[in-house]
Amino acid sequence: MLNKNSYLIDYFWLFVAIAIFFGFMLGCRALSVPDEARYSEIPREMLLFHDFITPHLDGVKYFEKPPFLYWVQSGMIALFGINEWALRLPTAFMGLLGCLATYTVGHYFFNRATGIISAVILATSPLYFGMAHSITLDMAVTFWLTLTLFSFIVAVDLPWHSKARRNVCWLMYVAAALAVLTKGLIGVVLPGVVAFSWLLIFNRWRELKQLHLVSGILLFLAIALPWHILVQLKNPEFFNFYFIEQHFTRFLTKAMGRYKPIWWFIPILFVGIFPWVFFLPQALRFKWSERAQYQREIFFMLWAIEIFIFFSLSDSKLIPYILPVLPPLALLLAKFLQAGFQVDAGASLSPHQRSMNISLKMLSVFSLLVIVGVLSTPFWKHVFTSAQAMYLYFMMVPFLLMLVLPWFKWDLTRKILAVFLAQVLLLWSLIAAIPAFDLRPIKSLALQIKQLAKPNDIVASYGLYYQDLPVYTKRLVLIVSWKNELSFGYAHQPDAKERLIDQDDFWKIWQQSQRVFAIMDQNDFQNVSKKYPMYVIGTHDDDLLVSNKP
């Protein structure tokens, strides 16, 4: 029988701790480009145009992704305006909920300690922590996929015909529908592949009869279908672009320009789950002949492995794609670590605990290599600025701790706790360092325009689409000599030609009486300032804010 009080107490303290961990410095930096700016501007334009069916980016139709996160972000903008902390809050909150869901399943299937450790491992994995601090679709879809798959494995564990099983099944269908509304067909394809393979391995097809398929599918369609129907009715071109190009062409071809070799996600996973990755080989070890005893563990392994392989086989790869593999790995790692914690400090180490000590020493050696690499930065003066080098040196403190801690004469519990505290320091250091390394946001220039520009003035993005420009100026901008991801909207929306213009049309506008503000890089400025009069108002790194009027 479940101890509800223990769950509630753990939920409270995990919520508080992870909320502080994720919330610290959440709004300390400008929106990154292109993703954070794009996923803030599209919701802003939903409010601007009062259109929550057809997404627009700079006034141009944008069908690459479904609208769930746009709707949530629209609500945040309506409540708080353009505020980095508030805009990042939904993804941070979904990251927190993912940790609580992982704790719940770890507690339910294994024990309370495993549940808590799994939530901690997930929250402190660099890829998960980083995406909880970023406005992208990946954290949202990861949460819904996690909820879908957790609901499935819990449902098949519950008694047939029970009310609890029915409710968990319905939760599974709701989560799958919201995953589809967040990032498309993977919301139902990936859970389906994992569940199918698990049922196949253990020959548990009878479970399908009690997954409430009819009511569940109707519930799924009631949530996922309406937006797809409405957007297709308003935009006949939607189906081919969204389903064919953005799903199948993106996965099967190199058309999107995001091709990486098949092994590319291996180092991403190593960094993404550091330092817990050093315990992963042991956590995944079991005897196939004893698989009947490890049905849940095998489900979590299938989940991680199959999603990892799915995206590795794709011809379009981005770092956050493998984020959904982290929750099941966190559970397996937590189960392994919890089993190795020594209760009796005087007892001799078991083979399991010796294995954990070996992993800690491997972490120590790796930390030494990182420290040596960073200490060589004086030889990399052409790579790093002095400010960047300062942050790199500061980040060596947690690595120094990871270097020495495994050699202390402590029990394993204290060593792992110390590694956790070092990891918290490392991740907060990484977040604090981002503004020094990511110089692409042009928030300072955009705010200058916002202060100076009158309602009838024109704002332009020259030679490149600075996607944070419309967000911070709170106005649509002219985009000069750039189409890229807006090419489809440009081809299917007649008035898009008024927003995406070529250089000849822009320079005609420039020479008229109306005031124009433009942002361009140094190379473009050197090329065009000799031909056309322009006044430099501000600079940021390699970008300049110029105007045709003094």
VENSUL-V606087 format. One record per residue. N is the residue number from 1. PHI is phi in whole degrees, -180 to 180 (* if undefined). OMEGA is omega in degrees with one decimal (999 if undefined). D_LAST is the distance of its C-alpha to the last C-alpha in Angstrom with 2 decimals. Layout:
n/phi/omega/d_last
N/PHI/OMEGA/D_LAST
N/PHI/OMEGA/D_LAST
This chain:
n/phi/omega/d_last
1/*/-176.6/75.63
2/-72/174.1/71.98
3/-91/-175.2/71.27
4/-64/-179.1/68.53
5/-63/180.0/68.00
6/-64/176.6/67.19
7/-62/-176.4/64.59
8/-63/178.0/62.97
9/-62/179.8/62.89
10/-65/177.4/61.37
11/-57/-177.5/58.78
12/-61/-174.8/57.72
13/-72/175.6/57.37
14/-65/178.5/55.83
15/-60/-178.6/53.28
16/-63/-175.8/52.35
17/-64/-177.3/52.29
18/-73/176.5/50.31
19/-61/176.7/47.89
20/-66/-178.2/47.11
21/-62/179.4/47.02
22/-76/-173.9/44.63
23/-77/-178.7/42.62
24/-64/179.5/41.84
25/66/-178.5/38.18
26/-63/-178.7/37.83
27/-111/-171.9/34.35
28/-83/-176.9/33.25
29/-135/177.8/30.86
30/-68/177.1/28.13
31/-61/178.7/29.34
32/-78/-179.6/30.30
33/-120/4.7/29.36
34/-90/-164.9/30.52
35/-64/-175.8/33.55
36/-62/179.1/32.66
37/-66/-179.3/29.33
38/-63/-176.4/31.11
39/-80/168.0/34.00
40/-105/-177.8/31.75
41/-73/179.4/29.52
42/-59/175.4/32.56
43/-63/177.9/34.18
44/-61/-179.8/30.99
45/-76/172.0/30.96
46/-60/177.2/34.67
47/-70/-178.1/33.91
48/-64/-176.9/30.95
49/-93/-175.9/33.13
50/55/-178.4/36.39
51/-129/-177.9/37.91
52/-104/178.4/39.97
53/-103/-178.2/41.83
54/-99/177.8/39.30
55/-69/176.2/36.79
56/-130/172.6/33.24
57/-126/-172.7/30.49
58/54/177.2/27.03
59/81/-176.8/29.02
60/-110/-179.6/31.29
61/-55/-175.8/35.01
62/-137/-171.9/35.93
63/-108/-174.4/39.69
64/-65/-175.0/40.12
65/-135/176.2/41.51
66/-73/-161.3/43.44
67/-100/-170.8/42.05
68/-54/-177.6/43.92
69/-66/176.8/41.24
70/-59/-179.4/38.55
71/-63/179.8/40.69
72/-63/-178.9/41.14
73/-65/176.3/37.44
74/-60/178.0/36.67
75/-63/179.4/39.01
76/-66/179.4/37.35
77/-67/178.8/33.88
78/-61/-178.0/35.46
79/-84/-169.4/37.08
80/-121/-176.5/34.56
81/74/178.8/31.16
82/-81/-176.0/29.15
83/-136/-172.9/31.03
84/-58/-178.2/31.95
85/-63/-178.9/35.34
86/-68/-179.2/36.34
87/-68/178.7/35.19
88/-86/-175.5/37.32
89/-60/-179.0/40.22
90/-60/180.0/41.97
91/-70/176.1/42.34
92/-63/-179.5/43.44
93/-67/177.9/45.91
94/-68/173.1/47.32
95/-62/177.3/47.71
96/-63/178.9/49.65
97/-63/176.4/51.79
98/-63/176.5/52.55
99/-65/179.3/53.86
100/-66/177.3/56.01
101/-65/179.1/57.38
102/-65/174.7/58.27
103/-57/-176.2/60.00
104/-58/-177.7/61.93
105/-71/177.5/63.33
106/-63/177.4/64.09
107/-67/-176.2/65.99
108/-65/-174.6/67.73
109/-86/-173.6/68.96
110/-117/177.4/69.50
111/-164/-174.9/69.26
112/-61/-178.3/67.02
113/-62/178.8/66.07
114/-62/178.1/65.06
115/-61/-179.3/62.85
116/-65/-179.2/61.04
117/-62/-179.6/60.68
118/-64/177.8/59.33
119/-65/179.4/56.58
120/-67/178.9/55.67
121/-61/-179.0/55.68
122/-63/-177.3/53.47
123/-64/-176.3/50.93
124/-98/172.1/50.74
125/-75/-172.6/50.48
126/-55/-179.2/47.06
127/-67/-179.7/46.30
128/-68/178.8/47.30
129/-61/-179.8/45.51
130/-63/-179.2/42.31
131/-75/173.1/42.38
132/-69/178.2/43.11
133/-102/-175.5/39.71
134/-128/177.5/37.90
135/-88/175.5/36.98
136/-139/178.6/38.90
137/-78/-167.0/41.85
138/-69/177.9/44.20
139/-67/179.8/45.23
140/-63/-178.1/45.84
141/-69/176.5/47.96
142/-63/178.9/49.75
143/-62/-178.1/50.78
144/-67/175.5/52.13
145/-64/178.5/53.93
146/-61/-179.6/55.38
147/-66/178.5/56.62
148/-62/-175.3/58.10
149/-73/174.7/60.02
150/-62/179.6/61.15
151/-62/179.4/62.39
152/-62/-174.0/64.38
153/-70/175.1/66.17
154/-73/-178.2/66.92
155/-60/-177.4/68.15
156/-73/176.7/70.67
157/-89/-177.0/71.96
158/-85/-178.4/72.69
159/-61/175.7/76.00
160/-60/175.8/76.35
161/65/179.7/76.23
162/-81/177.5/74.73
163/-65/179.8/72.09
164/-63/-180.0/70.01
165/-65/179.1/70.00
166/-60/-177.6/68.94
167/-66/178.9/66.05
168/-68/176.4/64.81
169/-63/178.8/65.08
170/-62/175.9/63.00
171/-61/178.4/60.39
172/-60/-178.4/60.37
173/-69/177.6/59.66
174/-64/-179.4/56.92
175/-64/178.5/55.21
176/-64/178.7/55.54
177/-64/179.8/54.01
178/-71/173.4/51.02
179/-64/176.6/50.68
180/-64/178.8/50.54
181/-72/178.2/47.90
182/-94/-175.6/45.88
183/-146/170.6/46.07
184/93/-168.8/48.44
185/-65/178.6/51.93
186/-61/180.0/52.23
187/-63/178.2/52.78
188/-114/-178.5/56.24
189/-68/-176.0/56.97
190/-64/176.0/56.74
191/-61/179.7/58.92
192/-63/179.0/61.33
193/-64/-178.1/61.79
194/-64/-179.2/62.41
195/-63/-179.4/64.83
196/-61/-177.1/66.66
197/-65/179.0/67.25
198/-68/176.8/68.54
199/-61/179.8/70.90
200/-67/-177.7/72.09
201/-62/-174.9/72.84
202/-103/176.6/74.85
203/51/-176.9/76.26
204/-111/-176.6/75.17
205/-64/-179.8/74.59
206/-62/179.5/76.52
207/-60/-177.8/73.54
208/-60/-177.6/71.72
209/-64/-176.1/74.20
210/-112/175.0/73.06
211/-100/176.5/69.28
212/51/-173.0/69.21
213/-62/-174.8/67.79
214/-66/-179.4/68.04
215/-65/-179.4/66.50
216/-67/179.3/64.01
217/-65/176.7/62.80
218/-62/177.4/62.49
219/-64/177.4/60.45
220/-58/-178.2/58.24
221/-67/-179.9/57.67
222/-63/-179.9/57.02
223/-91/-171.3/54.07
224/-84/-170.0/52.71
225/-80/-171.7/53.35
226/-54/-179.0/51.64
227/-63/-179.4/48.02
228/-62/179.0/48.96
229/-69/-177.4/50.71
230/-64/-178.3/47.99
231/-69/176.9/45.15
232/-70/178.2/47.37
233/-64/179.7/48.17
234/-80/-173.9/44.50
235/-138/-176.0/43.52
236/-58/-178.5/46.35
237/-80/-172.3/44.55
238/-61/-168.9/44.60
239/-57/-175.9/48.09
240/-63/-177.8/47.85
241/-68/-172.8/44.48
242/-71/-174.7/45.22
243/-84/-175.4/48.86
244/-78/-175.3/49.28
245/-75/-172.9/46.03
246/-82/177.1/44.91
247/-108/-173.1/48.42
248/-78/179.5/50.72
249/-64/179.1/48.39
250/-61/-176.6/46.38
251/-77/-168.2/49.65
252/-95/-175.8/51.58
253/-132/178.1/49.09
254/-95/-174.0/46.29
255/-62/-176.2/43.99
256/-83/178.7/41.57
257/71/-178.9/40.97
258/-120/-178.0/42.26
259/-74/172.5/45.55
260/-137/179.4/47.08
261/-62/-172.5/50.68
262/-63/-177.8/53.40
263/-87/-168.3/53.77
264/-59/-177.0/50.07
265/-77/179.8/50.66
266/-65/176.1/53.36
267/-65/177.1/51.07
268/-63/178.8/48.74
269/-66/179.8/51.77
270/-58/179.6/52.81
271/-71/-173.6/49.51
272/-67/-179.5/49.12
273/-121/176.5/52.39
274/-64/1.0/52.52
275/-91/-174.5/54.63
276/-68/-179.1/57.03
277/-61/-179.1/57.15
278/-69/177.3/59.72
279/-97/-170.8/62.19
280/-67/-179.4/61.54
281/-56/179.3/64.26
282/-71/-178.4/66.94
283/-66/-177.9/65.59
284/-95/-174.3/65.93
285/-88/171.9/69.45
286/-162/180.0/72.45
287/-89/-179.2/75.61
288/-61/179.9/75.49
289/-66/179.8/79.16
290/-104/-172.9/78.28
291/-61/-179.6/75.45
292/-62/179.9/77.27
293/-83/-172.9/76.69
294/-122/-175.9/72.97
295/-63/-179.8/71.91
296/-68/179.8/68.95
297/-60/179.4/67.80
298/-67/175.7/68.07
299/-60/-179.8/65.99
300/-66/177.0/63.18
301/-67/178.0/63.58
302/-59/178.4/63.47
303/-55/-177.0/60.33
304/-68/-174.1/58.52
305/-69/-175.2/59.96
306/-70/177.0/59.60
307/-69/176.7/55.99
308/-61/179.5/55.22
309/-66/-179.0/57.01
310/-54/-177.9/55.42
311/-76/176.1/51.88
312/-67/179.4/53.03
313/-79/-178.8/54.40
314/-70/174.8/51.16
315/-86/176.7/49.00
316/-124/-174.5/45.92
317/-129/169.9/45.62
318/-133/-173.5/43.18
319/-52/-173.7/44.06
320/-71/-175.6/44.47
321/-58/-175.6/46.92
322/-90/177.9/49.90
323/-54/-178.7/49.07
324/-64/179.7/52.02
325/-81/-173.7/54.53
326/-74/179.8/53.91
327/-56/179.4/55.76
328/-67/177.4/59.12
329/-66/177.3/58.79
330/-61/177.8/58.13
331/-65/-179.1/61.39
332/-66/177.3/63.40
333/-64/-179.2/62.03
334/-63/178.7/62.79
335/-62/179.2/66.33
336/-66/-177.7/66.89
337/-66/-178.0/65.55
338/-61/-179.2/67.37
339/-68/-175.8/70.63
340/-96/-179.8/70.27
341/-68/-173.6/69.68
342/-84/179.2/72.75
343/-77/-178.9/74.45
344/-96/-176.2/77.17
345/-61/-177.5/75.59
346/-89/-177.5/78.98
347/-76/176.3/79.52
348/-74/-176.4/79.11
349/-71/174.8/76.13
350/-82/175.4/76.68
351/-55/178.2/75.59
352/-61/-178.0/72.71
353/-72/175.6/71.55
354/-63/176.6/72.01
355/-62/177.7/69.77
356/-64/178.5/67.08
357/-65/177.0/67.45
358/-63/178.7/67.04
359/-63/178.0/63.78
360/-63/178.9/62.52
361/-72/173.1/63.38
362/-64/175.0/61.54
363/-61/178.7/58.49
364/-62/179.4/59.05
365/-63/178.6/59.16
366/-62/179.0/55.99
367/-61/177.5/54.21
368/-62/179.1/55.36
369/-63/178.5/53.86
370/-64/-178.8/50.49
371/-62/178.5/50.56
372/-61/179.4/51.49
373/-63/-178.5/48.69
374/-72/179.9/46.04
375/-66/176.5/47.48
376/-85/-177.9/46.87
377/-59/174.7/43.06
378/-56/178.2/42.86
379/-85/-178.0/43.76
380/-112/-174.0/40.88
381/-59/178.6/38.00
382/-78/-178.6/36.23
383/-102/-173.3/36.52
384/-115/170.9/35.73
385/-79/179.5/33.30
386/-64/178.7/34.92
387/-65/178.4/33.87
388/-65/178.7/35.43
389/-62/179.5/38.53
390/-62/178.1/38.89
391/-64/178.4/39.04
392/-62/178.5/41.50
393/-64/-179.8/43.71
394/-64/-179.5/43.69
395/-70/176.8/44.73
396/-75/179.9/47.73
397/-60/177.4/49.34
398/-63/177.1/50.51
399/-67/176.2/51.59
400/-63/177.0/53.55
401/-63/178.8/55.26
402/-67/177.3/56.12
403/-70/-171.7/57.48
404/-95/-173.3/59.93
405/-59/-178.2/60.84
406/-61/-176.4/63.14
407/-96/177.0/65.35
408/-70/178.1/66.03
409/-86/178.3/69.52
410/-111/171.7/68.28
411/-76/-174.0/69.44
412/-63/-179.6/67.35
413/-60/180.0/66.05
414/-67/179.7/64.47
415/-63/-179.9/63.06
416/-66/177.5/61.39
417/-62/178.7/60.05
418/-65/176.3/58.58
419/-62/177.5/56.94
420/-59/-179.5/55.47
421/-65/175.8/53.97
422/-64/179.6/52.54
423/-66/176.3/51.04
424/-59/178.2/49.33
425/-62/179.7/47.77
426/-63/-176.4/46.69
427/-68/176.0/45.04
428/-65/177.3/43.14
429/-65/179.0/42.02
430/-63/179.2/40.77
431/-64/179.8/38.70
432/-65/-176.0/37.23
433/-83/-173.8/36.35
434/-54/-178.7/34.50
435/-59/179.7/30.95
436/-75/-177.1/31.57
437/-101/-178.8/32.67
438/-98/-176.6/30.67
439/-98/-176.5/27.05
440/-71/-178.9/26.18
441/-59/-179.7/24.94
442/-115/-178.3/21.16
443/-55/-176.8/21.65
444/-61/178.9/19.29
445/-70/179.8/16.29
446/-63/179.4/17.63
447/-69/173.3/17.97
448/-63/178.2/14.33
449/-63/-179.3/13.58
450/-57/-179.5/16.50
451/-76/-172.4/15.23
452/-94/-170.1/11.70
453/-75/173.4/12.61
454/-91/-174.8/14.42
455/-54/-176.6/17.69
456/-91/177.7/16.66
457/-71/-179.4/13.62
458/-104/176.2/14.73
459/-117/-174.9/15.23
460/-131/173.4/16.65
461/-111/-167.9/18.88
462/-100/174.1/18.91
463/76/-177.9/22.28
464/-161/176.5/23.76
465/-95/173.9/24.29
466/-78/-166.3/23.05
467/-72/175.1/25.64
468/-87/-179.2/24.54
469/-64/178.4/21.08
470/-68/-179.3/22.58
471/-65/-174.5/24.92
472/-80/175.8/22.53
473/-84/-179.4/19.88
474/58/175.8/22.95
475/-153/174.7/21.82
476/-70/-176.3/22.73
477/-125/170.2/20.38
478/-78/177.0/20.33
479/-113/-172.1/22.24
480/-105/175.0/21.68
481/59/177.3/24.72
482/-156/175.5/26.73
483/-129/175.1/29.75
484/45/-174.7/32.36
485/-70/176.8/33.92
486/-95/-177.4/32.38
487/-61/-178.8/34.16
488/-65/178.2/37.09
489/-61/178.6/35.10
490/-61/-177.3/33.09
491/-77/-173.7/36.46
492/-117/-178.5/38.06
493/-136/-173.6/35.36
494/-53/-176.0/34.15
495/-77/176.5/30.96
496/-65/179.6/29.93
497/-67/175.8/28.73
498/-81/-178.0/25.85
499/-102/-179.9/24.69
500/-107/-172.6/25.65
501/-122/178.1/24.20
502/-92/-174.7/24.31
503/-65/-178.4/21.68
504/-59/179.5/22.29
505/-66/-179.0/21.64
506/-65/-176.7/18.47
507/-71/172.3/16.91
508/-67/177.4/18.05
509/-65/-177.4/16.19
510/-59/-174.5/12.99
511/-90/176.7/13.23
512/-87/-174.3/13.98
513/-75/-177.6/12.30
514/-69/-178.2/12.36
515/-74/-178.5/9.52
516/-127/169.6/10.65
517/-108/179.4/10.80
518/-140/172.6/13.17
519/-112/-179.7/15.41
520/-147/178.5/17.21
521/-88/-174.4/19.45
522/-61/-178.6/19.29
523/-63/178.4/21.55
524/-63/179.7/19.59
525/-61/179.5/16.37
526/-62/-177.8/18.46
527/-75/-171.4/19.87
528/-100/-177.1/16.97
529/-68/177.6/14.16
530/-78/-176.1/16.52
531/-101/-173.1/16.66
532/-129/178.4/13.31
533/-69/177.8/9.80
534/-153/-176.5/7.96
535/-120/179.6/5.93
536/-82/-177.9/8.63
537/-103/-178.3/8.65
538/-160/178.0/12.45
539/-135/174.3/15.67
540/-150/-178.0/19.19
541/53/-177.3/22.05
542/-99/-175.5/21.43
543/-111/-179.4/18.60
544/-127/169.9/14.81
545/-102/-177.5/12.23
546/-126/177.9/9.40
547/-142/176.8/7.09
548/-87/179.7/6.87
549/-126/178.4/3.80
550/-69/999/0.00
